Amino acid sequence: MKWIRSATLFLAGIAVGALLTQSIAAQNRSTGHRINHVGISVTNFDESLKFYTQVMGFKEAYRFPSQNGQPSTTFLQVNRDTFIEMAPANARQPAGLTHIGLYSDDAQASVMQFRQAGATVGDVRPSENSGSKLSNVTDPNGIRIEINEQPAGSLMRKAMEAWK
């Protein structure tokens, strides 16, 4: 009888160990994806900038240069890794949500992963303004998801590293 109990405990230990090993392995397969920004377009840029910086307390991290002196795309830093990308609304992009920024440790690997899963994803391209590596995929509802990798020297990486 003692050997049956010992064998049962031994087999139970193997089963529990196997389950824990699978769980740990699944955690280690992290894709490196996380939401890191939300893009919005606004009707009154100055009023919105004042709201997000003075009322909400977000820091202006950086903005893209404007050729005509008009407001341009501006990144507001919520915390070390989270931003709001704010741009003036226009005829092409009315006020509201423009996209969700999905951070990736490796944009090219993410594109391949999403393509293998059946998504139509654009090729990775460098951003001329920010130094980011970008691609886009659109969800079934028409929401654009911007895959973004932030290599050393990119504006967003600099803002993240400077966060205090």
N, CA, C and O of each residue as an XYZ file, in Angstrom:
656
protein
N       0.807     -1.205      0.000
C       0.000      0.000      0.000
C       0.845      1.261      0.000
O       0.509      2.266     -0.627
N       1.965      1.175      0.732
C       2.822      2.342      0.821
C       3.396      2.719     -0.550
O       3.543      3.898     -0.871
N       3.713      1.714     -1.337
C       4.299      1.993     -2.648
C       3.284      2.639     -3.585
O       3.673      3.436     -4.439
N       1.995      2.321     -3.455
C       0.952      2.947     -4.287
C       0.851      4.427     -3.948
O       0.763      5.281     -4.830
N       0.865      4.708     -2.659
C       0.798      6.116     -2.231
C       2.025      6.872     -2.734
O       1.888      7.991     -3.229
N       3.192      6.307     -2.623
C       4.433      6.941     -3.082
C       4.407      7.170     -4.585
O       4.804      8.231     -5.066
N       3.936      6.168     -5.326
C       3.859      6.285     -6.784
C       2.862      7.375     -7.184
O       3.110      8.139     -8.116
N       1.741      7.442     -6.477
C       0.729      8.464     -6.763
C       1.284      9.866     -6.502
O       1.098     10.774     -7.313
N       1.960     10.034     -5.374
C       2.561     11.333     -5.071
C       3.642     11.698     -6.102
O       3.761     12.853     -6.510
N       4.414     10.704     -6.508
C       5.452     10.931     -7.509
C       4.839     11.399     -8.832
O       5.306     12.376     -9.417
N       3.804     10.714     -9.303
C       3.137     11.085    -10.556
C       2.453     12.455    -10.443
O       2.472     13.242    -11.389
N       1.857     12.729     -9.292
C       1.240     14.044     -9.078
C       2.296     15.144     -9.130
O       2.054     16.219     -9.680
N       3.472     14.872     -8.555
C       4.573     15.842     -8.605
C       5.037     16.099    -10.023
O       5.330     17.240    -10.381
N       5.110     15.053    -10.838
C       5.496     15.217    -12.245
C       4.459     16.060    -12.983
O       4.818     16.950    -13.754
N       3.179     15.787    -12.751
C       2.109     16.542    -13.419
C       2.153     18.019    -13.040
O       2.065     18.885    -13.910
N       2.290     18.310    -11.753
C       2.358     19.701    -11.300
C       3.598     20.384    -11.875
O       3.525     21.528    -12.325
N       4.722     19.694    -11.864
C       5.955     20.256    -12.432
C       5.813     20.563    -13.907
O       6.284     21.598    -14.380
N       5.163     19.666    -14.638
C       4.961     19.882    -16.075
C       4.081     21.103    -16.317
O       4.363     21.907    -17.206
N       3.016     21.244    -15.531
C       2.139     22.405    -15.677
C       2.873     23.705    -15.362
O       2.722     24.690    -16.085
N       3.655     23.719    -14.305
C       4.409     24.923    -13.944
C       5.439     25.261    -15.021
O       5.635     26.432    -15.344
N       6.087     24.258    -15.568
C       7.078     24.488    -16.615
C       6.421     25.101    -17.849
O       6.966     26.028    -18.449
N       5.247     24.586    -18.230
C       4.522     25.143    -19.376
C       4.115     26.589    -19.112
O       4.220     27.432    -20.003
N       3.655     26.881    -17.906
C       3.242     28.235    -17.555
C       4.420     29.201    -17.617
O       4.293     30.303    -18.151
N       5.549     28.798    -17.080
C       6.741     29.655    -17.109
C       7.212     29.850    -18.538
O       7.597     30.959    -18.910
N       7.192     28.799    -19.349
C       7.613     28.913    -20.747
C       6.696     29.867    -21.506
O       7.163     30.646    -22.336
N       5.394     29.810    -21.227
C       4.454     30.715    -21.901
C       4.742     32.157    -21.532
O       4.658     33.041    -22.384
N       5.081     32.411    -20.270
C       5.403     33.769    -19.853
C       6.678     34.254    -20.525
O       6.786     35.440    -20.839
N       7.628     33.388    -20.751
C       8.890     33.767    -21.379
C       8.749     34.010    -22.872
O       9.652     34.575    -23.490
N       7.628     33.594    -23.468
C       7.395     33.837    -24.896
C       6.720     35.179    -25.118
O       6.085     35.384    -26.152
N       6.841     36.075    -24.188
C       6.229     37.393    -24.303
C       6.579     38.016    -25.644
O       7.724     37.952    -26.093
N       5.598     38.610    -26.267
C       5.804     39.199    -27.588
C       6.485     40.558    -27.520
O       6.907     41.092    -28.545
N       6.594     41.116    -26.337
C       7.184     42.442    -26.236
C       6.227     43.530    -26.682
O       6.659     44.648    -26.960
N       4.941     43.232    -26.757
C       3.943     44.214    -27.180
C       3.291     44.859    -25.966
O       3.019     44.208    -24.957
N       3.050     46.150    -26.097
C       2.265     46.863    -25.096
C       1.751     48.152    -25.738
O       2.361     48.686    -26.664
N       0.636     48.634    -25.237
C       0.112     49.916    -25.714
C       1.051     50.989    -25.181
O       1.311     51.054    -23.980
N       1.561     51.837    -26.086
C       2.425     52.901    -25.575
C       1.946     54.283    -25.969
O       2.430     55.274    -25.423
N       1.015     54.379    -26.897
C       0.425     55.687    -27.148
C      -0.925     55.554    -27.838
O      -1.262     54.527    -28.427
N      -1.678     56.636    -27.737
C      -2.951     56.759    -28.435
C      -2.870     58.037    -29.249
O      -2.493     59.090    -28.735
N      -3.225     57.938    -30.515
C      -3.221     59.107    -31.386
C      -4.597     59.746    -31.423
O      -5.608     59.065    -31.596
N      -4.623     61.062    -31.257
C      -5.890     61.800    -31.336
C      -5.690     63.015    -32.218
O      -4.588     63.556    -32.318
N      -6.770     63.436    -32.857
C      -6.764     64.720    -33.564
C      -7.767     65.622    -32.852
O      -8.810     65.167    -32.383
N      -7.429     66.908    -32.782
C      -8.222     67.849    -31.979
C      -8.615     69.069    -32.801
O      -7.881     69.489    -33.696
N      -9.765     69.627    -32.494
C     -10.249     70.785    -33.250
C      -9.551     72.079    -32.841
O      -9.284     72.924    -33.695
N      -9.255     72.248    -31.567
C      -8.562     73.449    -31.101
C      -7.269     73.001    -30.431
O      -7.263     72.609    -29.265
N      -6.176     73.065    -31.182
C      -4.905     72.533    -30.724
C      -4.413     73.237    -29.458
O      -4.034     72.575    -28.491
N      -4.416     74.556    -29.455
C      -3.902     75.300    -28.298
C      -4.710     75.011    -27.032
O      -4.144     74.823    -25.955
N      -6.028     74.978    -27.171
C      -6.879     74.672    -26.028
C      -6.620     73.253    -25.525
O      -6.565     73.020    -24.317
N      -6.463     72.316    -26.438
C      -6.206     70.922    -26.063
C      -4.827     70.776    -25.423
O      -4.671     70.047    -24.443
N      -3.833     71.460    -25.969
C      -2.495     71.399    -25.391
C      -2.512     71.928    -23.958
O      -1.890     71.349    -23.068
N      -3.226     73.025    -23.745
C      -3.349     73.604    -22.409
C      -4.039     72.612    -21.471
O      -3.613     72.429    -20.331
N      -5.101     71.976    -21.953
C      -5.825     71.008    -21.140
C      -4.907     69.855    -20.719
O      -4.832     69.519    -19.537
N      -4.215     69.256    -21.684
C      -3.395     68.078    -21.375
C      -2.164     68.410    -20.536
O      -1.728     67.588    -19.730
N      -1.604     69.594    -20.713
C      -0.410     69.934    -19.929
C      -0.767     70.565    -18.589
O      -0.205     70.180    -17.563
N      -1.696     71.532    -18.574
C      -1.980     72.248    -17.340
C      -3.026     71.573    -16.458
O      -2.885     71.550    -15.235
N      -4.058     71.033    -17.061
C      -5.120     70.396    -16.279
C      -4.751     68.949    -15.934
O      -4.840     68.538    -14.777
N      -4.341     68.193    -16.936
C      -4.012     66.786    -16.723
C      -2.593     66.593    -16.182
O      -2.293     65.563    -15.579
N      -1.730     67.570    -16.396
C      -0.369     67.499    -15.865
C       0.603     66.678    -16.685
O       1.651     66.277    -16.180
N       0.273     66.418    -17.958
C       1.173     65.656    -18.811
C       2.259     66.566    -19.356
O       2.030     67.755    -19.579
N       3.420     66.014    -19.565
C       4.570     66.774    -20.045
C       4.642     66.708    -21.570
O       4.449     65.644    -22.158
N       4.917     67.839    -22.204
C       5.157     67.810    -23.641
C       6.537     67.201    -23.853
O       7.548     67.771    -23.441
N       6.571     66.044    -24.494
C       7.837     65.326    -24.691
C       8.580     65.848    -25.915
O       9.779     66.118    -25.852
N       7.861     65.989    -27.036
C       8.455     66.513    -28.261
C       7.348     66.772    -29.274
O       6.221     66.298    -29.124
N       7.688     67.521    -30.293
C       6.750     67.760    -31.385
C       7.509     67.761    -32.694
O       8.714     68.011    -32.730
N       6.796     67.480    -33.762
C       7.419     67.498    -35.077
C       7.456     68.928    -35.587
O       6.549     69.710    -35.303
N       8.480     69.274    -36.325
C       8.570     70.646    -36.831
C       7.417     70.964    -37.786
O       6.906     70.099    -38.497
N       7.037     72.222    -37.769
C       5.986     72.698    -38.656
C       6.617     73.639    -39.674
O       7.381     74.536    -39.318
N       6.291     73.424    -40.934
C       6.889     74.245    -41.982
C       6.268     75.632    -42.064
O       6.910     76.567    -42.543
N       5.027     75.780    -41.603
C       4.348     77.069    -41.723
C       4.058     77.720    -40.372
O       3.312     78.696    -40.303
N       4.636     77.194    -39.313
C       4.431     77.772    -37.994
C       3.137     77.359    -37.316
O       2.869     77.773    -36.188
N       2.335     76.553    -37.987
C       1.078     76.079    -37.414
C       1.356     74.932    -36.441
O       2.412     74.304    -36.510
N       0.409     74.656    -35.533
C       0.597     73.521    -34.620
C       0.837     72.233    -35.405
O       0.296     72.042    -36.494
N       1.654     71.360    -34.834
C       1.954     70.097    -35.504
C       1.854     68.949    -34.512
O       1.597     69.162    -33.327
N       2.054     67.762    -34.989
C       1.974     66.582    -34.145
C       2.861     66.751    -32.921
O       4.054     67.034    -33.030
N       2.247     66.571    -31.746
C       2.931     66.765    -30.477
C       2.702     65.539    -29.604
O       1.590     65.019    -29.527
N       3.759     65.086    -28.950
C       3.669     63.927    -28.071
C       3.678     64.393    -26.626
O       4.595     65.086    -26.185
N       2.640     64.002    -25.899
C       2.493     64.328    -24.489
C       2.775     63.068    -23.688
O       2.195     62.014    -23.953
N       3.661     63.174    -22.711
C       4.091     62.015    -21.949
C       3.265     61.882    -20.681
O       3.281     62.763    -19.821
N       2.539     60.768    -20.571
C       1.684     60.486    -19.423
C       2.516     59.882    -18.295
O       2.390     60.279    -17.136
N       3.363     58.925    -18.645
C       4.332     58.336    -17.716
C       5.535     57.907    -18.546
O       5.622     58.258    -19.723
N       6.440     57.176    -17.976
C       7.678     56.845    -18.684
C       7.414     56.236    -20.066
O       8.070     56.609    -21.038
N       6.468     55.312    -20.160
C       6.268     54.537    -21.381
C       4.959     54.818    -22.110
O       4.642     54.122    -23.074
N       4.191     55.815    -21.678
C       2.872     56.050    -22.256
C       2.737     57.488    -22.731
O       3.087     58.426    -22.014
N       2.222     57.656    -23.956
C       2.127     58.963    -24.591
C       0.756     59.161    -25.219
O       0.035     58.204    -25.502
N       0.416     60.422    -25.429
C      -0.709     60.805    -26.278
C      -0.090     61.533    -27.462
O       0.655     62.498    -27.289
N      -0.399     61.071    -28.649
C       0.063     61.726    -29.876
C      -1.080     62.611    -30.361
O      -2.106     62.110    -30.823
N      -0.905     63.914    -30.256
C      -1.976     64.865    -30.560
C      -1.628     65.658    -31.815
O      -0.514     66.162    -31.956
N      -2.589     65.760    -32.717
C      -2.398     66.517    -33.954
C      -3.658     67.321    -34.253
O      -4.746     66.950    -33.813
N      -3.523     68.413    -34.992
C      -4.714     69.192    -35.362
C      -5.624     68.382    -36.289
O      -5.153     67.684    -37.188
N      -6.915     68.486    -36.058
C      -7.882     67.848    -36.959
C      -7.858     68.578    -38.299
O      -7.514     69.757    -38.373
N      -8.227     67.862    -39.343
C      -8.314     68.466    -40.677
C      -9.369     67.719    -41.483
O     -10.040     66.829    -40.962
N      -9.511     68.077    -42.733
C     -10.540     67.452    -43.569
C     -10.286     65.950    -43.740
O     -11.230     65.166    -43.838
N      -9.043     65.564    -43.774
C      -8.695     64.151    -43.937
C      -8.858     63.365    -42.638
O      -9.219     62.189    -42.654
N      -8.583     64.036    -41.502
C      -8.658     63.382    -40.200
C      -9.458     64.248    -39.233
O      -8.905     65.151    -38.606
N     -10.768     63.978    -39.108
C     -11.579     64.767    -38.183
C     -11.189     64.495    -36.731
O     -10.438     63.561    -36.448
N     -11.697     65.307    -35.824
C     -11.382     65.160    -34.405
C     -11.771     63.773    -33.903
O     -12.815     63.235    -34.271
N     -10.923     63.211    -33.063
C     -11.197     61.903    -32.473
C      -9.968     61.017    -32.463
O      -8.848     61.488    -32.662
N     -10.182     59.739    -32.230
C      -9.116     58.752    -32.203
C      -8.558     58.546    -33.612
O      -9.322     58.346    -34.556
N      -7.254     58.594    -33.757
C      -6.643     58.333    -35.069
C      -6.006     56.955    -35.125
O      -6.029     56.304    -36.170
N      -5.439     56.505    -34.014
C      -4.810     55.184    -33.984
C      -4.390     54.808    -32.573
O      -4.399     55.628    -31.655
N      -4.021     53.542    -32.433
C      -3.451     53.022    -31.197
C      -2.012     52.644    -31.508
O      -1.748     51.958    -32.496
N      -1.081     53.086    -30.672
C       0.325     52.753    -30.862
C       0.686     51.521    -30.058
O       0.587     51.519    -28.831
N       1.102     50.476    -30.748
C       1.490     49.220    -30.109
C       3.010     49.119    -30.133
O       3.615     48.940    -31.190
N       3.620     49.235    -28.956
C       5.071     49.157    -28.863
C       5.520     47.722    -29.134
O       4.876     46.765    -28.704
N       6.619     47.590    -29.845
C       7.195     46.286    -30.134
C       8.692     46.337    -29.879
O       9.358     47.305    -30.244
N       9.216     45.299    -29.257
C      10.662     45.200    -29.092
C      11.345     45.008    -30.437
O      12.502     45.390    -30.612
N      10.624     44.410    -31.396
C      11.176     44.118    -32.718
C      10.041     44.228    -33.736
O       9.266     43.286    -33.906
N       9.942     45.362    -34.406
C       8.824     45.623    -35.325
C       8.765     44.589    -36.442
O       7.681     44.125    -36.798
N       9.921     44.220    -37.001
C       9.938     43.251    -38.095
C       9.389     41.895    -37.631
O       8.614     41.264    -38.350
N       9.783     41.451    -36.447
C       9.273     40.185    -35.907
C       7.763     40.273    -35.662
O       7.039     39.303    -35.886
N       7.291     41.432    -35.203
C       5.854     41.616    -34.976
C       5.087     41.541    -36.282
O       4.035     40.908    -36.356
N       5.614     42.188    -37.314
C       4.961     42.145    -38.628
C       4.859     40.702    -39.111
O       3.807     40.283    -39.593
N       5.932     39.949    -38.988
C       5.914     38.546    -39.413
C       4.910     37.736    -38.586
O       4.182     36.906    -39.131
N       4.871     37.977    -37.274
C       3.938     37.272    -36.394
C       2.497     37.559    -36.802
O       1.688     36.638    -36.913
N       2.172     38.834    -37.025
C       0.804     39.199    -37.372
C       0.421     38.691    -38.760
O      -0.720     38.284    -38.975
N       1.361     38.710    -39.698
C       1.091     38.168    -41.043
C       0.813     36.673    -40.970
O      -0.113     36.182    -41.616
N       1.600     35.951    -40.194
C       1.392     34.508    -40.040
C       0.038     34.210    -39.429
O      -0.545     33.157    -39.687
N      -0.469     35.136    -38.614
C      -1.782     34.956    -37.993
C      -2.916     35.388    -38.924
O      -4.088     35.242    -38.576
N      -2.578     35.919    -40.111
C      -3.601     36.264    -41.092
C      -3.887     37.737    -41.278
O      -4.775     38.089    -42.055
N      -3.170     38.608    -40.599
C      -3.415     40.052    -40.734
C      -2.688     40.601    -41.959
O      -1.648     40.081    -42.365
N      -3.240     41.638    -42.527
C      -2.564     42.377    -43.586
C      -1.803     43.503    -42.908
O      -2.403     44.408    -42.329
N      -0.489     43.445    -42.983
C       0.377     44.380    -42.263
C       1.364     44.974    -43.250
O       1.954     44.257    -44.059
N       1.543     46.288    -43.182
C       2.515     46.946    -44.041
C       3.938     46.605    -43.641
O       4.192     46.149    -42.526
N       4.853     46.829    -44.558
C       6.269     46.616    -44.258
C       6.749     47.646    -43.242
O       6.200     48.744    -43.155
N       7.768     47.290    -42.482
C       8.358     48.213    -41.515
C       9.103     49.297    -42.287
O       9.821     49.022    -43.249
N       8.912     50.536    -41.839
C       9.584     51.671    -42.470
C      10.103     52.600    -41.388
O       9.522     52.680    -40.306
N      11.189     53.301    -41.670
C      11.679     54.270    -40.682
C      10.846     55.551    -40.733
O      10.422     55.977    -41.807
N      10.616     56.151    -39.589
C       9.941     57.446    -39.532
C      10.989     58.535    -39.732
O      11.989     58.581    -39.016
N      10.761     59.393    -40.686
C      11.698     60.491    -40.949
C      11.732     61.482    -39.792
O      12.779     62.062    -39.503
N      10.595     61.680    -39.129
C      10.504     62.674    -38.063
C      11.030     62.189    -36.720
O      11.716     62.932    -36.019
N      10.714     60.942    -36.355
C      10.947     60.506    -34.980
C      12.089     59.511    -34.787
O      12.556     59.320    -33.664
N      12.542     58.879    -35.861
C      13.557     57.845    -35.726
C      12.981     56.497    -35.330
O      13.731     55.553    -35.080
N      11.657     56.392    -35.269
C      10.989     55.133    -34.932
C      10.979     54.206    -36.143
O      11.194     54.646    -37.272
N      10.728     52.929    -35.902
C      10.463     51.961    -36.964
C       8.981     51.646    -36.868
O       8.500     51.232    -35.813
N       8.245     51.840    -37.976
C       6.782     51.779    -37.932
C       6.195     50.832    -38.971
O       6.789     50.581    -40.019
N       5.024     50.319    -38.653
C       4.193     49.568    -39.577
C       2.757     49.748    -39.116
O       2.515     50.215    -38.003
N       1.808     49.383    -39.956
C       0.397     49.542    -39.598
C      -0.397     48.293    -39.929
O      -0.137     47.608    -40.918
N      -1.359     48.020    -39.086
C      -2.346     46.974    -39.307
C      -3.693     47.576    -38.910
O      -3.763     48.391    -37.990
N      -4.750     47.180    -39.593
C      -6.080     47.717    -39.296
C      -6.956     46.594    -38.756
O      -7.008     45.504    -39.326
N      -7.647     46.873    -37.642
C      -8.511     45.855    -37.048
C      -9.820     45.764    -37.843
O     -10.056     46.600    -38.715
N     -10.674     44.776    -37.566
C     -11.921     44.609    -38.325
C     -12.861     45.806    -38.258
O     -13.763     45.924    -39.087
N     -12.666     46.703    -37.278
C     -13.522     47.880    -37.148
C     -12.950     49.102    -37.838
O     -13.528     50.186    -37.758
N     -11.824     48.944    -38.512
C     -11.195     50.061    -39.205
C     -10.267     50.878    -38.329
O      -9.817     51.945    -38.746
N      -9.967     50.405    -37.119
C      -9.057     51.130    -36.238
C      -7.619     50.772    -36.618
O      -7.247     49.600    -36.678
N      -6.837     51.794    -36.868
C      -5.440     51.588    -37.243
C      -4.610     51.336    -35.990
O      -4.710     52.057    -34.997
N      -3.791     50.294    -36.065
C      -2.861     49.972    -34.987
C      -1.467     50.178    -35.561
O      -1.061     49.507    -36.510
N      -0.753     51.109    -34.972
C       0.594     51.433    -35.431
C       1.602     50.620    -34.620
O       1.748     50.829    -33.416
N       2.285     49.711    -35.271
C       3.345     48.950    -34.615
C       4.562     49.860    -34.604
O       4.985     50.354    -35.649
N       5.125     50.080    -33.421
C       6.279     50.983    -33.353
C       7.377     50.410    -32.490
O       7.155     49.960    -31.366
N       8.569     50.441    -33.052
C       9.784     50.064    -32.336
C      10.557     51.353    -32.106
O      10.620     52.212    -32.986
N      11.138     51.487    -30.937
C      11.853     52.713    -30.588
C      13.344     52.413    -30.403
O      13.798     52.137    -29.293
N      14.093     52.469    -31.497
C      15.533     52.194    -31.367
C      16.254     53.324    -30.635
O      15.717     54.420    -30.469
N      17.462     53.038    -30.207
C      18.288     54.064    -29.554
C      18.354     55.290    -30.454
O      18.544     55.169    -31.664
N      18.200     56.458    -29.868
C      18.261     57.704    -30.619
C      16.924     58.217    -31.114
O      16.824     59.377    -31.513
N      15.873     57.368    -31.100
C      14.559     57.853    -31.533
C      14.048     58.863    -30.508
O      14.429     58.817    -29.338
N      13.191     59.767    -30.950
C      12.675     60.803    -30.049
C      11.915     60.195    -28.869
O      12.065     60.646    -27.733
N      11.100     59.174    -29.137
C      10.336     58.573    -28.049
C      11.269     57.842    -27.083
O      11.075     57.924    -25.870
N      12.269     57.134    -27.590
C      13.231     56.449    -26.715
C      13.943     57.468    -25.837
O      14.134     57.231    -24.644
N      14.340     58.605    -26.416
C      15.005     59.660    -25.620
C      14.079     60.160    -24.520
O      14.521     60.349    -23.387
N      12.799     60.378    -24.832
C      11.842     60.861    -23.826
C      11.647     59.814    -22.735
O      11.548     60.159    -21.558
N      11.592     58.553    -23.112
C      11.422     57.480    -22.127
C      12.633     57.405    -21.200
O      12.487     57.245    -19.989
N      13.811     57.518    -21.771
C      15.032     57.432    -20.956
C      15.227     58.649    -20.065
O      15.873     58.557    -19.021
N      14.669     59.801    -20.473
C      14.821     61.028    -19.689
C      13.753     61.169    -18.602
O      13.836     62.075    -17.772
N      12.757     60.288    -18.597
C      11.647     60.378    -17.650
C      12.152     60.313    -16.216
O      12.983     59.472    -15.874
N      11.639     61.210    -15.386
C      11.987     61.211    -13.960
C      10.753     61.212    -13.117
O      10.844     61.213    -11.889
